[in-house]
């Protein structure tokens, strides 16, 4: 019986979908699923949801729920991390304080001042989880879904010797979107995507072995409904010649082109940004709407007579199956350190590249160089992330400030003294969540 531990299992949608996927593999139909969360209420609900999936599929799996991380990790073959360090009472300031200074944030969980402070809060917790994993399941495969993906993976991959990678659905999700635009079946599409998380680009995108970029350009330039579905990303593609993996709302935060003036926000970020509206504080507003309604939503799902059991497209279950299931090799895009993988990004930084999972473990692929103009854009974010990770590991507020100084959107809007005032205010709100920053006490 394989054991798979969910750390932060109260992430209801993620846990439910990942459990569903895992159980569809014959090697895991009788596995031991351990759900761990510090929130007793959410843990109770997700336990009911997972047991409903097990019962619906008539799987011989075992389900355990616990608030004890040691119990969850002991002897685990696979570990999934989907945590949130601090609730809306603190991370709302990641969005609200920059907004006060004129830095308009949409999602704010991966990059910029908001993403950096989320990394500062979350890094100590992630390191604690990995230390426990080293003690109780040293041979486990650890898959992270927690944001900010690149900074957290970079920190734990530096400190921990365990097999760790970070996963995001933006690569496969965008590949399917582009295929839909040109009418291509996904089983006829091949691609090469590389860069950093949420700022990776399709260096190749082929249909039946032929370059499909001309068809993508034609769809964007001749069909208004296609252009308007992803205005920010489509503008980036039309001018940069390669398509970026993450949604328009997010991407508008990662560069200096779309959110530095109200007229640009209105033009590019309000009416055409796909699943993720680019308007100010989108995720914060959505979370506040659901803060008191999540119990009703979960209960409604639990009352539904039908349970969807078809395997989804998240990578985690396929990776586990390749490494300690039936050993079918699985290729995916994962977040790993850049040791000879992308030649013109910082050595040792966290990059998102093709990775092969097999019984031998995880094997990332050497990509080579990004096109020079993309390398400039991606290097800026990557080097900010490197500095922010140093700040998180060392407890150095000056390095955190300097990382925010170089963020493209922030530096397009604010002066250095304004950035310092904003950063100081964010540190003040976050003091209780930053044990490594002893200078703040």
LUMNU-436895 format. One line per 2 residues: for each residue x, y, z of N, C-alpha, C. Coordinates in steps of 0.05 Angstrom, whole numbers. Layout:
% residues N
X Y Z X Y Z X Y Z | ...
***
This chain:
% residues 441
17 -24 0 0 0 0 18 25 0 | 15 41 -21 30 66 -22 16 87 -4
32 105 7 22 126 25 27 153 12 | 6 169 9 8 196 -2 -3 216 17
14 235 25 7 255 45 0 282 32 | -22 293 40 -30 320 31 -25 339 55
-7 358 51 -1 378 72 -15 404 63 | -34 413 79 -51 435 71 -75 424 56
-86 401 66 -108 387 52 -134 403 51 | -136 424 68 -160 440 69 -164 457 44
-144 456 25 -148 468 -1 -167 450 -17 | -193 456 -15 -214 438 -21 -213 429 -51
-212 447 -69 -213 440 -98 -188 424 -106 | -165 434 -98 -140 420 -105 -140 391 -94
-145 388 -68 -144 362 -56 -164 343 -68 | -188 352 -72 -209 335 -83 -201 325 -111
-191 343 -128 -184 336 -155 -159 318 -156 | -140 324 -139 -115 307 -139 -121 279 -129
-137 277 -108 -145 250 -98 -159 235 -120 | -178 248 -134 -192 235 -156 -172 224 -176
-153 240 -184 -133 232 -204 -116 208 -194 | -107 210 -170 -89 189 -159 -103 162 -159
-128 162 -151 -142 136 -148 -148 123 -175 | -147 138 -197 -152 126 -223 -130 108 -232
-106 111 -221 -84 93 -228 -85 67 -212 | -85 44 -226 -87 19 -212 -67 15 -189
-43 26 -193 -22 24 -172 -30 38 -146 | -49 56 -148 -57 72 -124 -85 68 -115
-100 50 -127 -128 46 -120 -132 38 -91 | -111 25 -80 -112 16 -52 -93 32 -34
-86 56 -43 -66 71 -28 -77 82 -2 | -59 91 15 -66 105 40 -64 135 36
-86 149 36 -86 178 33 -88 190 60 | -69 207 67 -69 221 93 -73 251 88
-93 262 100 -100 290 97 -92 304 122 | -74 324 118 -64 339 141 -70 369 137
-81 382 158 -86 411 157 -87 420 186 | -81 446 190 -82 457 218 -110 467 224
-127 470 203 -154 480 207 -173 455 210 | -182 451 234 -198 427 240 -224 427 224
-236 450 221 -262 451 206 -258 443 177 | -239 455 164 -234 449 136 -225 420 133
-209 410 151 -200 383 150 -224 363 152 | -243 369 169 -266 352 171 -282 350 145
-285 373 132 -300 373 107 -285 359 85 | -259 363 83 -244 350 61 -243 320 65
-242 311 90 -243 282 96 -269 270 85 | -291 284 90 -317 274 80 -317 273 49
-305 294 37 -304 295 7 -287 272 -4 | -264 268 8 -247 247 -2 -259 219 1
-272 215 24 -285 189 28 -308 185 9 | -321 207 1 -343 205 -19 -331 196 -46
-308 207 -53 -295 198 -78 -287 169 -77 | -275 160 -54 -267 132 -51 -291 114 -53
-313 122 -40 -337 105 -40 -349 104 -68 | -350 127 -82 -362 128 -109 -346 110 -128
-320 109 -125 -304 93 -143 -300 64 -134 | -311 58 -110 -308 31 -98 -279 23 -96
-262 43 -89 -234 38 -86 -228 26 -58 | -208 8 -57 -201 -3 -31 -181 15 -16
-182 40 -21 -163 59 -9 -170 65 20 | -150 73 35 -154 81 63 -150 111 65
-167 124 82 -166 153 85 -162 160 114 | -142 176 120 -137 185 148 -136 216 147
-148 229 167 -146 258 171 -132 264 197 | -114 283 197 -98 289 221 -89 318 221
-84 329 244 -71 355 246 -42 352 253 | -32 327 255 -5 321 262 12 316 237
30 334 231 46 332 207 64 308 207 | 75 301 231 91 277 233 76 252 225
51 250 235 35 227 228 29 225 198 | 25 248 186 19 249 158 43 241 141
67 249 149 91 245 133 104 218 138 | 100 206 161 114 182 168 111 160 147
133 153 134 133 132 114 120 138 88 | 114 164 82 100 171 57 118 166 33
105 157 11 119 154 -14 117 180 -31 | 95 194 -28 91 220 -42 80 240 -23
88 266 -27 78 288 -10 69 310 -29 | 45 320 -24 34 343 -39 30 366 -19
40 389 -27 39 413 -10 21 434 -23 | -1 441 -9 -19 462 -19 -27 480 5
-8 493 16 -12 508 41 -17 538 35 | -27 552 55 -29 581 55 -20 591 82
2 606 82 13 617 107 0 644 114 | -18 644 132 -33 668 139 -58 670 122
-79 679 135 -104 682 120 -108 710 109 | -132 716 101 -138 741 88 -132 765 106
-132 761 132 -127 783 150 -98 794 148 | -80 779 137 -53 790 132 -48 793 102
-55 773 85 -47 776 57 -63 796 42 | -85 806 53 -99 827 39 -81 852 37
-63 856 56 -45 879 55 -25 877 32 | -20 852 22 -3 849 -1 -13 864 -25
-40 866 -26 -53 880 -48 -60 909 -41 | -71 912 -17 -82 939 -9 -60 960 -5
-38 952 7 -17 972 11 -4 981 -15 | 4 963 -33 14 973 -59 -7 990 -74
-33 983 -72 -53 998 -85 -54 1027 -75 | -50 1030 -49 -49 1057 -37 -27 1074 -49
-5 1061 -57 18 1075 -68 16 1077 -99 | -5 1065 -111 -8 1066 -140 1 1042 -155
9 1021 -141 17 996 -155 -8 978 -155 | -19 975 -178 -45 961 -181 -40 931 -184
-49 915 -165 -44 886 -164 -70 872 -172 | -68 851 -188 -90 835 -196 -93 809 -179
-73 792 -179 -74 767 -163 -54 769 -140 | -29 775 -146 -11 782 -125 0 758 -109
1 734 -121 11 712 -105 37 700 -115 | 49 712 -135 73 700 -147 96 719 -151
92 744 -154 114 762 -162 107 790 -153 | 127 809 -155 122 836 -147 122 839 -116
115 862 -106 115 866 -77 97 846 -62 | 74 840 -74 55 822 -61 66 793 -61
76 784 -84 87 757 -85 112 754 -67 | 128 775 -65 152 773 -49 144 771 -19
125 786 -10 117 784 18 103 757 24 | 89 746 4 78 719 8 101 699 11
122 703 -5 145 685 -3 159 688 24 | 161 712 34 174 716 60 159 702 82
132 703 81 116 690 101 116 660 99 | 116 650 75 112 622 70 138 605 71
161 617 66 186 603 65 192 589 91 | 190 601 115 195 587 140 178 562 144
152 564 136 134 542 139 142 519 120 | 149 526 95 157 506 76 183 492 85
201 507 96 226 494 106 220 475 129 | 202 483 147 194 465 169 182 439 158
165 441 137 153 417 125 174 399 114 | 193 411 99 215 395 87 233 382 108
238 396 129 255 384 151 241 360 162 | 215 362 167 200 339 176 200 316 156
197 324 130 197 303 110 224 289 109 | 246 304 112 272 291 112 274 271 135
261 277 157 263 260 181 245 235 178 | 221 239 167 200 218 169 195 204 142
203 215 119 199 202 93 220 212 74 | 246 206 80 268 218 65 269 210 35
256 188 28 257 179 1 232 187 -15 | 214 203 -3 189 211 -16 194 231 -39
176 231 -57 175 252 -78 157 274 -68 | 167 299 -68 152 322 -58 144 339 -81
117 344 -84 107 361 -105 93 385 -92 | 102 409 -100 91 434 -89 72 447 -108
48 455 -98 29 471 -112 26 499 -100 | 41 505 -79 37 530 -65 52 552 -79
39 576 -81 52 599 -92 63 617 -70 | 83 633 -76 96 637 -102 114 614 -110
106 600 -131 119 575 -139 149 577 -141 | 159 595 -158 188 596 -163 204 602 -139
196 622 -123 211 630 -100 211 608 -78 | 189 595 -74 187 574 -54 203 549 -62
201 541 -88 216 519 -97 246 525 -96 | 253 549 -103 282 557 -102 293 554 -74
277 564 -54 286 563 -27 289 534 -16 | 269 518 -20 270 491 -9 289 473 -24
293 478 -50 312 462 -65 340 469 -58 | 345 493 -48 372 500 -38 378 487 -12
358 486 6 362 477 33 359 447 37 | 340 435 22 334 407 26 345 389 4
355 365 12 366 346 -8 344 329 -20 | 319 332 -13 297 315 -22 291 320 -52
277 301 -63 268 303 -91 243 321 -91 | 246 346 -101 224 365 -100 221 378 -127
196 382 -136 191 400 -159 164 414 -154 | 160 436 -168 136 451 -165 119 449 -191
93 448 -188 75 443 -210 55 466 -213 | 49 471 -238 29 492 -245 15 482 -270
-11 489 -273 -26 480 -296 -26 499 -319 | -10 520 -317 -12 541 -338 0 531 -365
20 513 -364 32 504 -389 13 487 -405 | 2 467 -393 -16 449 -408 -43 464 -414
-51 481 -395 -76 496 -400 -74 515 -423 | -52 530 -425 -49 548 -448 -45 533 -474
-30 511 -473 -26 495 -497 -53 486 -509 | -71 478 -491 -98 470 -500 -114 494 -511
-111 517 -499 -125 541 -509 -116 548 -537 | -90 547 -541 -79 554 -568 -88 533 -589
-89 508 -581 -98 487 -599 -127 491 -607 | -143 499 -587 -172 505 -593 -174 528 -613
-158 549 -610 -160 572 -628 -154 564 -657 | -136 545 -661 -129 538 -689 -142 512 -698
-159 500 -681 -174 476 -688 -157 451 -689 | -137 450 -673 -119 427 -673 -125 408 -650
-128 382 -655 -131 363 -633 -105 362 -616 | -108 361 -590 -84 362 -573 -65 339 -578
-75 316 -586 -57 294 -590 -40 297 -616 | -45 319 -631 -29 325 -655 -11 348 -650
-11 359 -626 5 383 -619 30 375 -603 | 53 386 -609 77 383 -593 88 411 -588
101 414 -565 112 441 -558 136 438 -540 | 151 460 -539 173 463 -520 169 489 -506
165 487 -480 160 511 -463 183 513 -443 | 193 538 -439 215 542 -420 215 571 -411
226 575 -387 228 602 -375 227 599 -345 | 211 615 -332 206 612 -304 175 610 -300
167 601 -277 139 597 -272 123 622 -278 | 101 620 -293 84 641 -302 97 660 -322
122 656 -328 135 672 -348 153 654 -365 | 141 631 -372 153 613 -392 140 618 -419
155 612 -440 145 617 -467 147 591 -483 | 128 588 -502 130 566 -521 151 572 -542
174 560 -539 196 565 -558 189 550 -584 | 174 529 -582 163 515 -606 134 507 -600
118 510 -620 90 501 -618 82 491 -645 | 81 464 -648 77 451 -674 51 435 -675
40 435 -699 16 418 -704 25 399 -726 | 23 373 -721 32 352 -740 60 358 -750
77 367 -732 105 371 -738 112 397 -752 | 92 413 -758 96 439 -771 91 462 -752
106 484 -756 104 507 -739 75 518 -740 | 62 519 -717 34 528 -716 32 558 -709
54 571 -704 53 600 -696 39 617 -718 | 44 613 -743 29 629 -763 -1 626 -761
-11 602 -754 -39 598 -750 -49 613 -725 | -33 613 -704 -40 627 -680 -42 657 -685
-22 667 -699 -22 696 -705 -47 703 -722 | -53 686 -741 -76 692 -758 -102 692 -741
-105 673 -723 -129 672 -706 -131 697 -689 | -109 707 -678 -109 730 -660 -115 756 -676
-104 758 -700 -107 783 -715 -132 785 -732 | -145 762 -737 -169 763 -754 -195 756 -740
-193 746 -716 -218 739 -701 -219 754 -675 | -235 775 -673 -236 792 -649 -242 776 -624
-258 755 -626 -265 740 -601 -240 726 -590 | -221 718 -608 -197 706 -599 -178 727 -586
-175 750 -600 -158 771 -588 -169 780 -561 | -195 783 -559 -207 793 -534 -207 773 -511
-203 748 -518 -202 728 -496 -177 731 -479 | -156 740 -491 -130 743 -476 -115 767 -486
-125 791 -480 -114 815 -492 -85 820 -484 | -78 816 -459 -51 822 -450 -32 802 -463
-38 776 -461 -20 756 -473 -19 758 -503 | -41 765 -516 -41 768 -545 -24 792 -553
-25 813 -539 -8 836 -544 22 828 -541 | 27 814 -520 55 805 -516 64 787 -540
47 769 -548 55 752 -570 59 768 -596 | 41 786 -602 43 801 -627 68 818 -628
78 826 -605 102 842 -605 128 827 -598 | 125 805 -583 149 790 -575 153 764 -590
133 755 -606 135 733 -624 134 705 -612 | 131 704 -586 128 678 -572 106 680 -552
91 658 -547 68 660 -530 75 652 -501 | 66 668 -482 72 663 -454 51 645 -442
59 630 -421 42 609 -410 20 618 -391 | 25 639 -376 6 646 -355 -14 667 -365
-37 667 -352 -60 683 -360 -55 713 -360 | -72 727 -374 -69 756 -378 -69 772 -352
-88 765 -335 -89 780 -309 -63 779 -294 | -52 755 -292 -26 752 -279 -4 766 -294
-3 761 -320 19 772 -336 20 803 -336 | -3 815 -332 -4 844 -331 11 854 -307
15 837 -287 30 845 -262 60 843 -265 | 69 827 -285 97 818 -286 115 836 -303
103 856 -315 119 873 -333 109 902 -330 | 122 920 -344 116 948 -341 97 959 -362
85 942 -377 71 951 -401 41 956 -398 | 28 944 -379 -2 943 -379 -16 955 -355
-2 958 -332 -16 967 -308 -5 992 -295 | 11 1007 -309 24 1031 -297 7 1056 -299
-15 1055 -316 -32 1078 -318 -61 1069 -319 | -80 1085 -309 -108 1077 -309 -118 1072 -338
-109 1087 -357 -119 1083 -384 -110 1056 -396 | -86 1047 -388 -76 1022 -397 -91 999 -384
-97 1002 -358 -112 982 -344 -140 979 -356 | -152 1001 -363 -178 1001 -376 -177 987 -403
-156 994 -418 -154 984 -446 -147 954 -447 | -128 945 -430 -118 918 -433 -126 898 -410
-134 909 -388 -136 891 -364 -165 889 -353 | -184 900 -366 -211 901 -354 -231 884 -370
-228 882 -396 -249 870 -412 -241 844 -425 | -216 838 -427 -208 814 -442 -184 800 -430
-188 786 -408 -166 772 -395 -173 744 -387 | -188 730 -403 -193 702 -399 -206 695 -373
-196 673 -361 -209 664 -336 -204 683 -312 | -184 700 -315 -174 714 -292 -176 744 -297
-199 756 -293 -203 785 -298 -180 801 -287 | -169 819 -303 -146 834 -294 -151 858 -277
-176 862 -269 -183 885 -253 -169 884 -226 | -166 906 -213 -152 908 -187 -163 889 -167
-144 875 -153 -150 859 -130 -170 837 -135 | -169 825 -159 -188 805 -167 -190 781 -147
-167 769 -140 -167 746 -123 -175 753 -95 | -166 776 -85 -174 785 -58 -205 788 -57
-216 801 -77 -245 804 -77 -260 778 -78 | -249 759 -95 -262 733 -97 -260 718 -70
-237 720 -57 -234 706 -31 -253 718 -10 | -255 744 -10 -273 757 10 -302 748 5
-310 745 -20 -337 736 -26 -342 708 -15 | -321 691 -15 -325 664 -7 -317 658 22
-307 679 35 -297 675 62 -318 662 80 | -343 670 78 -364 659 95 -382 640 80
-377 635 54 -395 618 39 -383 591 32 | -357 586 40 -344 561 32 -357 537 44
-367 539 68 -380 516 81 -405 508 65 | -421 528 56 -444 523 40 -437 510 14
-416 520 1 -407 509 -25 -398 479 -21 | -383 474 0 -374 446 5 -398 428 11
-416 437 28 -439 421 34 -456 415 9 | -458 435 -8 -473 431 -33 -460 409 -50
-433 410 -51 -419 389 -66 -423 362 -53 | -422 361 -27 -425 335 -13 -453 323 -18
-473 340 -22 -500 331 -26 -505 321 -55 | -487 329 -73 -491 320 -101 -489 290 -103
-509 277 -117 -508 248 -118 -486 237 -136 | -478 252 -156 -458 243 -175 -431 254 -168
-410 236 -170 -383 245 -166 -367 241 -192 | -353 261 -201 -337 259 -225 -312 243 -218
-308 220 -232 -286 203 -226 -265 202 -249 | -271 216 -271 -252 215 -294 -227 230 -287
-204 219 -295 -178 231 -289 -175 258 -302 | -164 277 -287 -160 304 -297 -132 307 -309
-123 332 -313 -98 337 -327 -76 349 -310 | -81 352 -283 -59 360 -266 -37 339 -267
-12 348 -264 10 330 -267 15 311 -244 | 7 317 -220 17 304 -196 13 274 -197
-11 264 -203 -16 235 -202 1 221 -223 | 4 233 -246 20 220 -268 50 218 -259
60 238 -245 87 237 -235 91 215 -215 | 73 214 -195 75 193 -175 74 166 -189
56 162 -208 53 137 -222 79 129 -237 | 92 149 -248 117 144 -263 139 135 -244
140 147 -221 163 143 -203 159 119 -184 | 135 117 -172 131 94 -154 104 80 -158
93 82 -183 69 68 -190 76 46 -210 | 66 49 -235 71 28 -255 96 35 -272
109 58 -265 134 66 -278 132 73 -307 | 109 82 -316 106 93 -343 118 121 -344
138 125 -361 152 151 -362 132 173 -369 | 134 195 -354 116 218 -358 132 243 -361
127 258 -382 141 284 -386 122 307 -380 | 133 327 -366 117 350 -357 135 374 -355
124 397 -349 140 421 -344 140 425 -314 | 164 425 -302 167 428 -273 186 450 -265
185 457 -240 202 478 -229 226 466 -215 | 249 471 -226 274 460 -215 296 481 -217
318 476 -203 340 495 -204 355 494 -230 | 365 516 -239 378 519 -265 407 512 -264
413 486 -264 440 477 -266 444 466 -295 | 452 484 -313 457 477 -340 432 471 -356
410 484 -350 385 479 -364 377 501 -384 | 377 526 -374 373 549 -392 398 567 -390
412 569 -412 439 580 -412 440 610 -405 | 419 625 -411 420 654 -406 401 663 -385
395 645 -366 382 653 -340 401 647 -317 | 397 659 -294 417 657 -273 422 628 -264
447 620 -262 454 593 -253 443 589 -225 | 429 567 -221 418 560 -195 390 571 -190
381 589 -206 354 601 -202 333 579 -208 | 308 584 -200 287 566 -205 276 571 -233
277 551 -250 266 553 -278 245 532 -282 | 228 537 -302 207 518 -309 214 506 -337
221 481 -337 230 468 -361 218 440 -363 | 220 427 -387 211 399 -389 227 381 -370
212 363 -357 223 344 -338 211 316 -344 | 228 296 -343 218 268 -347 217 255 -319
194 243 -313 191 228 -288 191 198 -295 | 207 183 -281 209 154 -285 217 141 -258
221 115 -259 229 101 -234 256 111 -224 | 271 124 -242 297 136 -233 293 163 -219
270 174 -220 265 200 -207 258 221 -228 | 268 245 -223 262 269 -240 287 277 -255
284 279 -282 306 286 -299 299 311 -316 | 308 335 -309 302 359 -325 318 359 -350
307 373 -370 319 374 -397 334 400 -402 | 357 397 -414 372 421 -422 358 434 -446
352 460 -443 337 474 -464 355 491 -482 | 376 502 -470 394 520 -485 387 549 -478
388 567 -498 384 595 -493 355 603 -500 | 344 621 -484 320 635 -492 327 656 -513
308 662 -531 313 685 -548 322 710 -532 | 340 725 -542 353 746 -527 333 766 -514
312 774 -529 294 794 -518 277 781 -495 | 270 756 -498 256 742 -476 274 739 -452
299 734 -457 318 730 -434 320 756 -418 | 319 779 -431 320 804 -415 296 806 -397
272 801 -408 247 802 -392 248 782 -369 | 255 757 -375 253 736 -355 276 739 -335
299 747 -343 321 752 -324 314 772 -303 | 299 793 -311 292 814 -291 275 801 -269
255 786 -276 239 773 -255 255 752 -240 | 271 736 -254 286 715 -241 306 726 -221
319 748 -228 339 759 -209 325 772 -186 | 302 784 -190 286 794 -167 279 771 -149
271 748 -160 264 725 -144 288 715 -128 | 312 714 -142 336 705 -128 342 722 -103
339 748 -107 345 767 -84 324 763 -62 | 299 760 -70 278 756 -50 282 730 -35
291 709 -48 296 684 -34 319 687 -14 | 340 701 -22 361 707 -3 350 722 21
333 741 16 321 756 39 305 738 57 | 290 720 45 273 701 61 290 682 78
312 672 66 329 653 80 347 666 101 | 355 690 95 374 704 113 360 723 133
335 728 128 321 748 145 332 776 141 | 337 783 116 349 809 110 328 827 97
317 847 112 297 864 100 307 882 78 | 333 888 79 345 905 58 344 891 31
350 865 31 349 851 6 320 848 -5 | 301 846 13 273 845 5 265 871 -8
274 893 4 268 920 -7 281 923 -35 | 306 914 -38 319 917 -64 306 900 -85
296 876 -77 281 860 -97 256 874 -106 | 242 887 -89 218 901 -96 225 926 -113
248 939 -107 257 962 -123 259 955 -153 | 268 930 -158 274 923 -186 250 910 -200
228 906 -186 204 894 -198 195 913 -221 | 190 903 -245 184 920 -268 160 938 -263
137 928 -254 114 945 -250 118 965 -228 | 129 956 -206 133 975 -183 152 998 -192
174 991 -205 193 1012 -213 182 1030 -235 | 162 1021 -250 150 1038 -270 131 1058 -258
123 1053 -233 102 1070 -220 114 1088 -198 | 133 1078 -183 142 1091 -159 171 1099 -159
178 1120 -144 206 1127 -139 217 1109 -118 | 244 1110 -114 257 1093 -94 247 1099 -66
244 1125 -60 235 1132 -33 206 1122 -28 | 190 1123 -49 162 1113 -46 162 1083 -43
180 1069 -57 181 1040 -54 190 1033 -26 | 209 1048 -15 218 1043 13 195 1047 33
180 1068 29 158 1073 48 137 1050 46 | 131 1042 21 112 1020 17 122 994 30
147 988 25 159 963 36 159 964 66 | 166 986 78 166 988 107 138 983 119
118 994 105 90 991 114 82 961 112 | 90 948 91 84 919 88 98 903 109
123 909 115 137 895 136 123 898 163 | 114 922 169 100 927 194 75 909 197
60 906 175 36 889 176 43 860 178 | 67 852 169 74 824 168 92 814 190
99 831 209 119 824 229 113 798 243 | 89 793 250 82 769 265 86 743 249
89 745 223 91 722 205 120 718 195 | 138 734 205 166 734 195 186 729 217
187 704 228 205 699 250 234 701 243 | 241 698 217 269 699 209 279 728 208
261 748 209 270 776 207 272 787 235 | 293 780 249 296 788 277 301 818 280
310 831 259 315 860 260 288 875 262 | 266 862 256 240 876 256 228 876 284
239 860 303 227 858 329 234 881 347
***
